Amino acid sequence: MTYLLLSCIVFILVAYFSPKNLTKPELYAVSMFSILLGFVIDIILDLKLNVYGYFEPGVQFAGFLPILILFPTSGVLYINFYPFKKSLKSKLLYILFWTVFSLAYEFFAIVAGFFYHNGWTYTYSALTYPFLLVLQLVHFHFFKHLVKKE
């Protein structure tokens, strides 16, 4: 629990004090999409399929902290510093960096005891994180498109 709480504090502070390249509506859209995506994925993989989870099987209040704090703050940091105007290679390396970061965080979350695998593997995570990161980008571009049409 200590690792989770410290992580929440660090993620909030880093996201809050980082220079912002996004507008307030964009920050809001990224945050809300990250929360929605977290809930949908966790309902399916944690509660329905029970292939991983937080603390122990079932729903615990502390299990909401990653979804409500870590996911939106990391989503904001990911999109905020995404190299939109750089080469495809830079973009792929950026996604690779966030995939490796996410895998490392997942490893330490398991070691700390607030996350567990139950049939899930790091290989599944390594394949899933890039997809989720690209999905976050697709949503962000869609949101910007909607705002531009207004």
C-alpha positions, 0 to 999 in steps of 0.5 A: 500500500505504501508503494501505491500511495507514494506513487499516487503522490509522485504522479500527481506532483509530476503531472501538476508541476510539469510544463503543460503543452495541452489546453485545459479541455485537452487535459480533461479529455485525456484524464477522463479517457484514461479513467474510462479505459482503465475501468473498462479494461479492469472490469473485463480482465480483473473482475470478469476474467480474473487474470490480474487484479489489485490486492486480492480478487474482487473490488476494494476501495484501494483498487480504485486509486490506480484507475482514478489517480495513476491512469489519468496522471500518466495519460496526461504525462504521456500525451503532454510530452508526445513528440507530435512534430517529430519523426515516426522513429521518435514516436515509436521510441517514445511509445517503446519508452512508455511501454518499458516504463509501464512494464517496470512499474507493473513489476514493482507493483507486483513486488510491492503487493498491490497488484498480482497476476493470475494467468496474466504475464508480462508478455501480455502486458508488453503486447497490450501497452503499445495498443493502449498507448496508441488508443490514447493517441487516437482518442486525443486526435479524435477529441481535437478534431471534434473541438476544431469542428466547433 
